C-alpha cells in the first residue's frame, strides 16, 4: 500500500427519518441562544417550522438565499446576523442556503447547524464560494464547516424529482473527483465508492416513486458520504468546468454537474485506472463513462448544455477561463481538449473514451513542453 496522509474533519452528524425532532437538543448542545434561521424564499415554510421548534432560541429568519451566493446578498445576510445579535446559524435547505450560512460564518465565526434538503453535500465541507462581478471564487476555511448536520430524509420527500436526480449526480461528481484526486488514500476511496453505490441504488428507486422512504434515505446517506470526500480531497477538471459555467453563465448548478460528468469521466478514463474500476463496481457497469450517461438517460436527466441555457458561441470563452487557472487533473488538459469536451457536453453526445495510447502520447508531449 502506498503512503498517504488523511486529515479527518470534525463534525457531528445526526442521521435518520424524523431526526429534525432533535433540533432543540442539538441547538442546546451548541449552547446557542439566538439562532438565525436561513432559507430560500421557496423554503420559507421550512424556516418557519424550524423557528417554531426553536422557540425562544430563535433570533429571526433570513429567507433570501439564492444560487451561487452573490456577494451583495452575502453582505445583507451578515448585516442581519449582526443586527439580531445572532450566536448561531441554522441553514435549512440546499447548497445555496448552506453557502449563505458559510458566507456569514467566514467573517463572524458563528457556528452553523446545517439541515440539508438536497444532495449537494456542502454541509460536510469547509469550502465556500462567492460570486462577484460574474466570477465564482471558492476557498477553504475551517470556520465555515458546520458543527452539526441533521440529515432527515423526510425533508427530501418534497424535493422535485428532476432536482433530486441532478442533485444526486452532483453528489456522485464529488466522489468521482475524490477517487482520482492528487491526495489519494484508501479511506477516502472506500467512502467515495460507497457514496456512489448508495446513490446509484437510491436514485432509480425515487425515480419510480419520489416518496420511497428507503430510496430517499439511501440517496441522502450517499450524499453525506460524497460531501465528506469532497471535503477531504482536492477537486479536478469536472469541478473547475462547472464553476466556470455556473459562475460566469449562471447555469443551474446540479444540472450543469450532471451534464458535464460523463464527459469528464470519459476524458480521464485512461488516466485514472483504479478510480474507474471503483466507479464501475459501485454502479455495476463495465464502463464508468457510458454507465453514468446511461443512468442519466434512464432517469430522464438533462444531457446537453444547449438545453440549460448555454450558447455555443460561449464555449471558447469557457475553455479559456478553465485554462487560465486550471485545477489538478489526472490527464493533461489543453484549451483544444477542453473545447472538444465542452462541445460534446453541449450537444449531449454519448461519451467516447480516448484511447490509452493517445493519453500516453499526450502525457509524454506535455512533459517535453518547455
Ligand atoms: P439550491 O440550494 O440552489 O436549491 C435549489 C432550489 O431547490 C431552491 O429553490 C431550494 O429552495 C429548493 N429546494 C431545496 N431543497 C428542497 C426540498 N427538499 N424540497 C423542495 N424544494 C427544495 O441547490 P443545490 O444544488 O443544493 O445547491 C447549489 C449551490 O450549492 C451552488 O451555489 C453550489 O456552488 C453550492 N455547493 C457548494 C458546495 C460546497 O462544498 N461549498 C458543495 C455543493 C454545492
Boltz pocket constraint, residues with backbone or C-beta under 6 A from the ligand:
constraints:
  - pocket:
      binder: B
      contacts: [[A, 40], [A, 41], [A, 42], [A, 43], [A, 66], [A, 67], [A, 68], [A, 69], [A, 93], [A, 94], [A, 95], [A, 96], [A, 97], [A, 99], [A, 117], [A, 118], [A, 119], [A, 120], [A, 121], [A, 122], [A, 123], [A, 125], [A, 126], [A, 127], [A, 128], [A, 129], [A, 155], [A, 156], [A, 157], [A, 158], [A, 159], [A, 160], [A, 163], [A, 167], [A, 170], [A, 230], [A, 253], [A, 254]]
      max_distance: 6.0
